[in-house]
């Protein structure tokens, strides 16, 4: 997998389409969750695309401190179901964490993690803080990486 980091304005129309399609495929259809994915935050985000043979196989979006949470953050972490056995989720998160460290001077990272992915994020070094809460009807936990 090749990973690239782009601003919203650097995304091609095809890349943006692939991103929105993948996010809809997983977060709306697979997880059976009707929510407003297109939230006017993509324009501020840095987009991390994991590509294999030109196809999007992993994705995250990142925000600098203050744009989403008080700390830098990573969200919309997604890998298509048929690509999850290859470790692309771990790879795209490692690229995203390294990009935050490089661009934002090792600032802490704050995420809103789906509860069922607690082990995944813990293995990357994140620690859960606070109580479980519902976000779009799905149990989430606030997590930090320092």
N, CA, C and O atoms as a DFTB+ gen file, in Angstrom:
584 C
 N C O
     1  1       0.839      -1.181       0.000
     2  2       0.000       0.000       0.000
     3  2       0.883       1.243       0.000
     4  3       1.834       1.337       0.776
     5  1       0.571       2.174      -0.855
     6  2       1.234       3.478      -0.896
     7  2       0.311       4.484      -0.222
     8  3      -0.885       4.522      -0.513
     9  1       0.856       5.298       0.674
    10  2       0.046       6.296       1.362
    11  2       0.456       7.697       0.928
    12  3       1.642       8.002       0.803
    13  1      -0.542       8.541       0.701
    14  2      -0.299       9.939       0.361
    15  2      -1.169      10.819       1.256
    16  3      -2.285      10.450       1.622
    17  1      -0.632      11.992       1.600
    18  2      -1.347      12.973       2.417
    19  2      -1.633      14.182       1.538
    20  3      -0.733      14.722       0.894
    21  1      -2.903      14.604       1.517
    22  2      -3.293      15.727       0.674
    23  2      -4.264      16.637       1.416
    24  3      -5.030      16.195       2.273
    25  1      -4.212      17.922       1.063
    26  2      -5.249      18.837       1.525
    27  2      -6.499      18.591       0.677
    28  3      -6.440      17.882      -0.328
    29  1      -7.600      19.164       1.073
    30  2      -8.843      19.022       0.311
    31  2      -8.659      19.536      -1.120
    32  3      -9.101      18.902      -2.078
    33  1      -8.010      20.676      -1.251
    34  2      -7.824      21.276      -2.581
    35  2      -6.900      20.465      -3.477
    36  3      -6.959      20.593      -4.700
    37  1      -6.052      19.637      -2.889
    38  2      -5.138      18.804      -3.682
    39  2      -5.796      17.515      -4.174
    40  3      -5.263      16.856      -5.066
    41  1      -6.939      17.149      -3.609
    42  2      -7.622      15.926      -4.032
    43  2      -8.176      16.091      -5.445
    44  3      -8.746      17.127      -5.787
    45  1      -8.000      15.062      -6.249
    46  2      -8.644      15.069      -7.563
    47  2     -10.119      14.715      -7.377
    48  3     -10.520      14.205      -6.330
    49  1     -10.903      14.988      -8.389
    50  2     -12.321      14.628      -8.337
    51  2     -12.482      13.125      -8.135
    52  3     -13.340      12.690      -7.367
    53  1     -11.662      12.332      -8.820
    54  2     -11.725      10.880      -8.684
    55  2     -11.358      10.433      -7.263
    56  3     -12.006       9.545      -6.708
    57  1     -10.330      11.038      -6.679
    58  2      -9.940      10.676      -5.309
    59  2     -11.051      11.024      -4.324
    60  3     -11.380      10.223      -3.449
    61  1     -11.633      12.224      -4.465
    62  2     -12.730      12.624      -3.578
    63  2     -13.912      11.668      -3.719
    64  3     -14.526      11.284      -2.724
    65  1     -14.227      11.289      -4.942
    66  2     -15.323      10.342      -5.174
    67  2     -15.031       9.004      -4.483
    68  3     -15.908       8.447      -3.823
    69  1     -13.807       8.487      -4.631
    70  2     -13.444       7.217      -3.986
    71  2     -13.561       7.322      -2.466
    72  3     -14.042       6.394      -1.816
    73  1     -13.125       8.448      -1.899
    74  2     -13.201       8.653      -0.446
    75  2     -14.656       8.626       0.010
    76  3     -15.015       7.877       0.919
    77  1     -15.483       9.439      -0.619
    78  2     -16.887       9.529      -0.203
    79  2     -17.619       8.210      -0.418
    80  3     -18.473       7.833       0.384
    81  1     -17.289       7.515      -1.486
    82  2     -17.909       6.215      -1.749
    83  2     -17.527       5.208      -0.666
    84  3     -18.388       4.490      -0.157
    85  1     -16.232       5.150      -0.308
    86  2     -15.780       4.210       0.717
    87  2     -16.394       4.537       2.071
    88  3     -16.854       3.639       2.776
    89  1     -16.407       5.796       2.434
    90  2     -16.994       6.174       3.727
    91  2     -18.477       5.809       3.770
    92  3     -18.958       5.315       4.790
    93  1     -19.195       6.040       2.700
    94  2     -20.607       5.676       2.642
    95  2     -20.795       4.162       2.692
    96  3     -21.676       3.658       3.389
    97  1     -19.950       3.439       1.940
    98  2     -20.023       1.974       1.889
    99  2     -19.888       1.357       3.280
   100  3     -20.628       0.436       3.626
   101  1     -18.944       1.861       4.075
   102  2     -18.682       1.278       5.389
   103  2     -19.535       1.907       6.479
   104  3     -20.234       1.194       7.200
   105  1     -19.492       3.232       6.613
   106  2     -20.139       3.877       7.748
   107  2     -21.658       3.959       7.643
   108  3     -22.345       3.964       8.664
   109  1     -22.190       4.022       6.434
   110  2     -23.640       4.121       6.261
   111  2     -24.257       2.754       5.961
   112  3     -25.180       2.321       6.651
   113  1     -23.741       2.073       4.923
   114  2     -24.352       0.821       4.482
   115  2     -23.950      -0.349       5.378
   116  3     -24.817      -0.992       5.970
   117  1     -22.644      -0.639       5.491
   118  2     -22.194      -1.798       6.273
   119  2     -22.594      -1.687       7.743
   120  3     -23.049      -2.662       8.341
   121  1     -22.424      -0.492       8.324
   122  2     -22.741      -0.326       9.742
   123  2     -24.212       0.037       9.967
   124  3     -24.640       0.235      11.104
   125  1     -24.969       0.122       8.894
   126  2     -26.396       0.412       8.960
   127  2     -26.669       1.624       9.853
   128  3     -27.469       1.559      10.787
   129  1     -25.988       2.725       9.546
   130  2     -26.073       3.936      10.359
   131  2     -26.341       5.125       9.450
   132  3     -25.475       5.538       8.680
   133  1     -27.531       5.664       9.546
   134  2     -27.870       6.835       8.750
   135  2     -27.349       8.063       9.490
   136  3     -27.822       8.389      10.579
   137  1     -26.380       8.736       8.893
   138  2     -25.835       9.957       9.488
   139  2     -25.276      10.829       8.379
   140  3     -25.102      10.370       7.250
   141  1     -24.994      12.090       8.698
   142  2     -24.504      13.047       7.723
   143  2     -22.983      12.972       7.648
   144  3     -22.290      13.669       8.389
   145  1     -22.462      12.130       6.757
   146  2     -21.020      11.977       6.601
   147  2     -20.383      13.231       6.009
   148  3     -19.310      13.649       6.443
   149  1     -21.029      13.818       5.039
   150  2     -20.509      15.039       4.413
   151  2     -20.877      16.187       5.347
   152  3     -22.005      16.681       5.341
   153  1     -19.883      16.602       6.162
   154  2     -20.137      17.472       7.310
   155  2     -19.453      18.839       7.233
   156  3     -19.369      19.540       8.241
   157  1     -18.964      19.226       6.053
   158  2     -18.266      20.495       5.865
   159  2     -16.981      20.606       6.684
   160  3     -16.500      21.714       6.924
   161  1     -16.422      19.481       7.114
   162  2     -15.147      19.481       7.825
   163  2     -14.015      18.983       6.927
   164  3     -12.840      19.188       7.232
   165  1     -14.368      18.334       5.829
   166  2     -13.338      17.812       4.919
   167  2     -12.451      18.925       4.365
   168  3     -11.272      18.702       4.090
   169  1     -13.013      20.122       4.200
   170  2     -12.246      21.223       3.636
   171  2     -11.081      21.639       4.540
   172  3     -10.073      22.140       4.043
   173  1     -11.202      21.441       5.852
   174  2     -10.137      21.788       6.799
   175  2      -9.171      20.628       7.024
   176  3      -8.065      20.835       7.524
   177  1      -9.569      19.429       6.666
   178  2      -8.815      18.222       7.012
   179  2      -7.642      17.982       6.073
   180  3      -7.605      18.469       4.943
   181  1      -6.690      17.216       6.583
   182  2      -5.672      16.581       5.747
   183  2      -6.167      15.168       5.506
   184  3      -6.614      14.496       6.436
   185  1      -6.093      14.721       4.282
   186  2      -6.634      13.424       3.898
   187  2      -5.493      12.454       3.631
   188  3      -4.574      12.756       2.870
   189  1      -5.559      11.282       4.267
   190  2      -4.534      10.258       4.082
   191  2      -5.172       9.130       3.277
   192  3      -6.103       8.471       3.739
   193  1      -4.667       8.923       2.088
   194  2      -5.198       7.909       1.190
   195  2      -4.213       6.754       1.105
   196  3      -3.036       6.953       0.807
   197  1      -4.696       5.551       1.366
   198  2      -3.909       4.342       1.176
   199  2      -4.320       3.727      -0.152
   200  3      -5.463       3.304      -0.325
   201  1      -3.383       3.680      -1.087
   202  2      -3.702       3.239      -2.442
   203  2      -2.963       1.959      -2.807
   204  3      -1.789       1.786      -2.480
   205  1      -3.663       1.078      -3.481
   206  2      -3.069      -0.139      -4.035
   207  2      -3.545      -0.236      -5.479
   208  3      -4.739      -0.376      -5.744
   209  1      -2.600      -0.160      -6.405
   210  2      -2.924      -0.181      -7.839
   211  2      -3.945       0.892      -8.210
   212  3      -4.824       0.667      -9.042
   213  1      -3.817       2.069      -7.577
   214  2      -4.708       3.180      -7.880
   215  2      -6.049       3.132      -7.186
   216  3      -6.852       4.054      -7.329
   217  1      -6.310       2.070      -6.435
   218  2      -7.586       1.930      -5.738
   219  2      -7.427       2.268      -4.259
   220  3      -6.419       1.927      -3.641
   221  1      -8.421       2.934      -3.702
   222  2      -8.411       3.320      -2.298
   223  2      -8.685       2.094      -1.426
   224  3      -9.764       1.506      -1.492
   225  1      -7.695       1.713      -0.606
   226  2      -7.840       0.538       0.265
   227  2      -7.793       0.915       1.745
   228  3      -7.987       0.059       2.608
   229  1      -7.538       2.187       2.042
   230  2      -7.545       2.672       3.417
   231  2      -7.609       4.197       3.375
   232  3      -7.155       4.824       2.417
   233  1      -8.179       4.783       4.427
   234  2      -8.340       6.234       4.445
   235  2      -8.476       6.718       5.879
   236  3      -9.037       6.028       6.730
   237  1      -7.953       7.921       6.138
   238  2      -8.259       8.679       7.351
   239  2      -8.299      10.153       6.979
   240  3      -7.820      10.564       5.922
   241  1      -8.877      10.931       7.872
   242  2      -8.720      12.374       7.756
   243  2      -8.182      12.877       9.092
   244  3      -8.520      12.349      10.151
   245  1      -7.338      13.911       9.022
   246  2      -6.668      14.439      10.213
   247  2      -6.948      15.937      10.334
   248  3      -7.169      16.637       9.346
   249  1      -6.931      16.395      11.579
   250  2      -7.132      17.814      11.846
   251  2      -6.037      18.335      12.765
   252  3      -5.570      17.621      13.653
   253  1      -5.635      19.568      12.552
   254  2      -4.670      20.198      13.437
   255  2      -5.384      20.548      14.758
   256  3      -6.613      20.592      14.799
   257  1      -4.629      20.792      15.820
   258  2      -5.260      21.147      17.093
   259  2      -6.214      22.332      16.918
   260  3      -5.886      23.324      16.268
   261  1      -7.393      22.201      17.510
   262  2      -8.381      23.266      17.467
   263  2      -9.356      23.207      16.312
   264  3     -10.383      23.883      16.357
   265  1      -9.077      22.421      15.270
   266  2     -10.001      22.345      14.133
   267  2     -11.149      21.364      14.363
   268  3     -12.209      21.504      13.753
   269  1     -10.955      20.386      15.224
   270  2     -12.011      19.404      15.504
   271  2     -12.126      19.217      17.009
   272  3     -13.181      19.445      17.600
   273  1     -11.011      18.794      17.623
   274  2     -10.881      18.726      19.070
   275  2      -9.822      19.741      19.490
   276  3      -9.200      20.389      18.648
   277  1      -9.626      19.871      20.791
   278  2      -8.562      20.749      21.294
   279  2      -7.199      20.272      20.803
   280  3      -6.328      21.085      20.494
   281  1      -7.017      18.953      20.731
   282  2      -5.777      18.350      20.254
   283  2      -5.902      18.006      18.776
   284  3      -6.983      18.092      18.194
   285  1      -4.781      17.614      18.177
   286  2      -4.836      17.067      16.821
   287  2      -5.730      15.834      16.848
   288  3      -5.873      15.193      17.890
   289  1      -6.322      15.504      15.731
   290  2      -7.218      14.346      15.729
   291  2      -7.177      13.603      14.396
   292  3      -6.795      14.139      13.356
   293  1      -7.587      12.352      14.484
   294  2      -7.712      11.472      13.318
   295  2      -9.121      10.910      13.353
   296  3      -9.613      10.511      14.408
   297  1      -9.763      10.879      12.207
   298  2     -11.113      10.337      12.147
   299  2     -11.392       9.694      10.801
   300  3     -10.540       9.654       9.913
   301  1     -12.615       9.192      10.679
   302  2     -13.073       8.529       9.454
   303  2     -12.069       7.458       9.013
   304  3     -11.782       7.310       7.826
   305  1     -11.546       6.719       9.989
   306  2     -10.592       5.642       9.700
   307  2     -11.382       4.509       9.062
   308  3     -12.310       3.973       9.668
   309  1     -11.011       4.143       7.829
   310  2     -11.842       3.180       7.111
   311  2     -11.016       2.348       6.132
   312  3     -10.115       2.843       5.454
   313  1     -11.361       1.074       6.090
   314  2     -10.791       0.109       5.149
   315  2     -11.969      -0.706       4.617
   316  3     -12.805      -1.149       5.403
   317  1     -12.055      -0.915       3.294
   318  2     -13.157      -1.726       2.782
   319  2     -13.096      -3.140       3.352
   320  3     -12.016      -3.669       3.615
   321  1     -14.257      -3.738       3.538
   322  2     -14.350      -5.059       4.164
   323  2     -13.449      -6.090       3.497
   324  3     -12.823      -6.895       4.187
   325  1     -13.371      -6.081       2.170
   326  2     -12.579      -7.102       1.467
   327  2     -11.074      -6.847       1.519
   328  3     -10.302      -7.628       0.962
   329  1     -10.641      -5.765       2.180
   330  2      -9.221      -5.447       2.281
   331  2      -8.700      -5.492       3.721
   332  3      -7.523      -5.213       3.949
   333  1      -9.539      -5.832       4.683
   334  2      -9.166      -5.743       6.100
   335  2      -8.158      -6.781       6.544
   336  3      -7.508      -6.595       7.573
   337  1      -8.005      -7.856       5.812
   338  2      -7.081      -8.918       6.229
   339  2      -5.617      -8.584       5.961
   340  3      -4.740      -9.364       6.332
   341  1      -5.328      -7.442       5.324
   342  2      -3.966      -7.113       4.927
   343  2      -3.247      -6.152       5.878
   344  3      -2.088      -5.812       5.640
   345  1      -3.905      -5.715       6.941
   346  2      -3.266      -4.811       7.894
   347  2      -3.236      -3.356       7.459
   348  3      -2.466      -2.567       8.006
   349  1      -4.064      -2.981       6.479
   350  2      -4.063      -1.610       5.995
   351  2      -4.541      -0.612       7.053
   352  3      -4.118       0.544       7.045
   353  1      -5.405      -1.041       7.950
   354  2      -5.873      -0.158       9.019
   355  2      -4.726       0.286       9.905
   356  3      -4.592       1.472      10.208
   357  1      -3.898      -0.664      10.321
   358  2      -2.712      -0.339      11.126
   359  2      -1.775       0.573      10.332
   360  3      -1.264       1.556      10.868
   361  1      -1.551       0.252       9.070
   362  2      -0.630       1.047       8.253
   363  2      -1.113       2.478       8.076
   364  3      -0.327       3.414       8.221
   365  1      -2.393       2.664       7.766
   366  2      -2.907       4.015       7.520
   367  2      -2.893       4.832       8.808
   368  3      -2.678       6.044       8.776
   369  1      -3.123       4.165       9.946
   370  2      -3.051       4.880      11.229
   371  2      -1.611       5.275      11.541
   372  3      -1.370       6.384      12.018
   373  1      -0.659       4.394      11.282
   374  2       0.747       4.728      11.541
   375  2       1.201       5.897      10.671
   376  3       1.916       6.780      11.144
   377  1       0.791       5.905       9.410
   378  2       1.112       7.023       8.524
   379  2       0.468       8.307       9.055
   380  3       1.107       9.359       9.072
   381  1      -0.783       8.226       9.484
   382  2      -1.505       9.392       9.998
   383  2      -0.852       9.930      11.269
   384  3      -0.696      11.140      11.428
   385  1      -0.473       9.033      12.167
   386  2       0.176       9.447      13.419
   387  2       1.531      10.087      13.135
   388  3       1.889      11.080      13.768
   389  1       2.276       9.542      12.208
   390  2       3.578      10.113      11.835
   391  2       3.399      11.481      11.183
   392  3       4.192      12.391      11.429
   393  1       2.377      11.635      10.363
   394  2       2.119      12.915       9.707
   395  2       1.754      13.987      10.730
   396  3       2.170      15.138      10.602
   397  1       0.980      13.611      11.740
   398  2       0.643      14.571      12.803
   399  2       1.902      14.966      13.559
   400  3       2.117      16.149      13.825
   401  1       2.737      13.991      13.908
   402  2       3.980      14.279      14.629
   403  2       4.858      15.236      13.820
   404  3       5.453      16.157      14.379
   405  1       4.937      15.022      12.526
   406  2       5.763      15.848      11.651
   407  2       5.179      17.247      11.466
   408  3       5.901      18.238      11.571
   409  1       3.901      17.332      11.196
   410  2       3.279      18.606      10.848
   411  2       2.896      19.460      12.060
   412  3       2.866      20.688      11.978
   413  1       2.605      18.798      13.183
   414  2       2.088      19.531      14.347
   415  2       2.956      19.351      15.590
   416  3       2.459      19.460      16.711
   417  1       4.229      19.082      15.408
   418  2       5.217      19.040      16.497
   419  2       4.858      18.101      17.649
   420  3       4.844      18.515      18.809
   421  1       4.573      16.863      17.335
   422  2       4.323      15.840      18.363
   423  2       3.216      16.199      19.344
   424  3       3.297      15.863      20.526
   425  1       2.205      16.864      18.870
   426  2       1.060      17.190      19.716
   427  2       0.309      15.912      20.088
   428  3       0.342      14.947      19.325
   429  1      -0.367      15.878      21.239
   430  2      -1.208      14.714      21.546
   431  2      -2.285      14.546      20.470
   432  3      -2.695      15.511      19.824
   433  1      -2.729      13.310      20.294
   434  2      -3.773      13.000      19.312
   435  2      -5.008      12.527      20.067
   436  3      -4.912      11.684      20.959
   437  1      -6.146      13.061      19.716
   438  2      -7.420      12.716      20.343
   439  2      -8.333      12.112      19.281
   440  3      -8.457      12.648      18.180
   441  1      -8.968      10.995      19.619
   442  2      -9.902      10.368      18.681
   443  2     -11.193       9.998      19.392
   444  3     -11.228       9.846      20.613
   445  1     -12.235       9.859      18.620
   446  2     -13.515       9.322      19.076
   447  2     -13.639       7.952      18.425
   448  3     -14.011       7.840      17.257
   449  1     -13.323       6.908      19.194
   450  2     -13.204       5.555      18.639
   451  2     -14.473       4.745      18.845
   452  3     -15.068       4.775      19.922
   453  1     -14.885       4.021      17.812
   454  2     -15.977       3.077      18.003
   455  2     -15.524       2.027      19.016
   456  3     -14.415       1.499      18.925
   457  1     -16.384       1.735      19.972
   458  2     -16.014       0.870      21.095
   459  2     -15.479      -0.484      20.636
   460  3     -14.543      -1.006      21.241
   461  1     -16.040      -1.057      19.598
   462  2     -15.606      -2.387      19.172
   463  2     -14.175      -2.372      18.624
   464  3     -13.583      -3.433      18.427
   465  1     -13.611      -1.175      18.375
   466  2     -12.234      -1.054      17.877
   467  2     -11.241      -0.663      18.971
   468  3     -10.112      -0.272      18.675
   469  1     -11.657      -0.766      20.219
   470  2     -10.793      -0.396      21.346
   471  2      -9.448      -1.116      21.303
   472  3      -8.408      -0.486      21.498
   473  1      -9.450      -2.415      21.054
   474  2      -8.215      -3.199      21.006
   475  2      -7.307      -2.701      19.872
   476  3      -6.098      -2.564      20.056
   477  1      -7.888      -2.435      18.717
   478  2      -7.145      -1.937      17.560
   479  2      -6.382      -0.657      17.925
   480  3      -5.185      -0.547      17.658
   481  1      -7.076       0.304      18.532
   482  2      -6.433       1.580      18.864
   483  2      -5.478       1.445      20.045
   484  3      -4.451       2.123      20.087
   485  1      -5.798       0.591      20.994
   486  2      -4.900       0.359      22.129
   487  2      -3.573      -0.206      21.646
   488  3      -2.518       0.172      22.155
   489  1      -3.614      -1.108      20.667
   490  2      -2.385      -1.685      20.105
   491  2      -1.528      -0.629      19.400
   492  3      -0.325      -0.824      19.228
   493  1      -2.132       0.472      18.997
   494  2      -1.393       1.570      18.371
   495  2      -0.857       2.555      19.413
   496  3      -0.149       3.502      19.070
   497  1      -1.198       2.330      20.686
   498  2      -0.697       3.189      21.755
   499  2      -1.701       4.182      22.310
   500  3      -1.345       4.995      23.163
   501  1      -2.944       4.143      21.853
   502  2      -3.971       5.034      22.376
   503  2      -4.490       4.505      23.715
   504  3      -4.484       3.301      23.969
   505  1      -4.943       5.440      24.572
   506  2      -5.514       5.071      25.860
   507  2      -6.906       5.662      25.973
   508  3      -7.121       6.835      25.670
   509  1      -7.857       4.835      26.416
   510  2      -9.235       5.283      26.596
   511  2      -9.326       6.191      27.814
   512  3      -8.671       5.957      28.830
   513  1     -10.151       7.236      27.696
   514  2     -10.361       8.179      28.793
   515  2     -11.853       8.470      28.887
   516  3     -12.487       8.798      27.883
   517  1     -12.412       8.353      30.074
   518  2     -13.810       8.720      30.272
   519  2     -14.782       7.595      29.987
   520  3     -14.407       6.444      29.758
   521  1     -16.029       7.974      30.012
   522  2     -17.134       7.040      29.850
   523  2     -17.459       6.795      28.376
   524  3     -17.180       7.623      27.509
   525  1     -18.046       5.653      28.129
   526  2     -18.568       5.336      26.793
   527  2     -19.726       6.291      26.500
   528  3     -20.450       6.685      27.414
   529  1     -19.901       6.658      25.248
   530  2     -20.993       7.528      24.826
   531  2     -21.481       7.095      23.449
   532  3     -20.786       6.377      22.730
   533  1     -22.676       7.536      23.092
   534  2     -23.232       7.227      21.777
   535  2     -22.940       8.377      20.819
   536  3     -23.147       9.547      21.141
   537  1     -22.463       8.020      19.653
   538  2     -22.279       8.975      18.569
   539  2     -22.958       8.371      17.349
   540  3     -22.560       7.304      16.882
   541  1     -23.969       9.039      16.835
   542  2     -24.761       8.527      15.712
   543  2     -25.315       7.138      16.016
   544  3     -25.433       6.300      15.122
   545  1     -25.656       6.900      17.291
   546  2     -26.255       5.634      17.701
   547  2     -25.273       4.488      17.896
   548  3     -25.695       3.358      18.146
   549  1     -23.965       4.753      17.788
   550  2     -22.932       3.723      17.915
   551  2     -22.087       4.032      19.149
   552  3     -21.657       5.172      19.321
   553  1     -21.837       3.032      20.024
   554  2     -21.007       3.268      21.212
   555  2     -19.582       3.680      20.820
   556  3     -18.939       3.038      19.990
   557  1     -19.111       4.762      21.438
   558  2     -17.783       5.312      21.200
   559  2     -17.056       5.524      22.522
   560  3     -17.678       5.547      23.585
   561  1     -15.742       5.677      22.451
   562  2     -14.902       5.987      23.591
   563  2     -13.886       7.041      23.144
   564  3     -13.308       6.943      22.061
   565  1     -13.682       8.038      23.986
   566  2     -12.647       9.042      23.706
   567  2     -11.288       8.403      24.028
   568  3     -11.129       7.753      25.062
   569  1     -10.309       8.596      23.127
   570  2      -8.980       8.014      23.327
   571  2      -7.915       9.059      23.007
   572  3      -8.122       9.964      22.199
   573  1      -6.759       8.902      23.673
   574  2      -5.648       9.829      23.481
   575  2      -4.357       9.074      23.216
   576  3      -4.145       7.972      23.722
   577  1      -3.507       9.686      22.420
   578  2      -2.147       9.199      22.163
   579  2      -1.214      10.358      22.455
   580  3      -1.385      11.453      21.919
   581  1      -0.223      10.114      23.310
   582  2       0.716      11.203      23.666
   583  2       2.112      10.875      23.266
   584  3       3.022      11.673      23.488
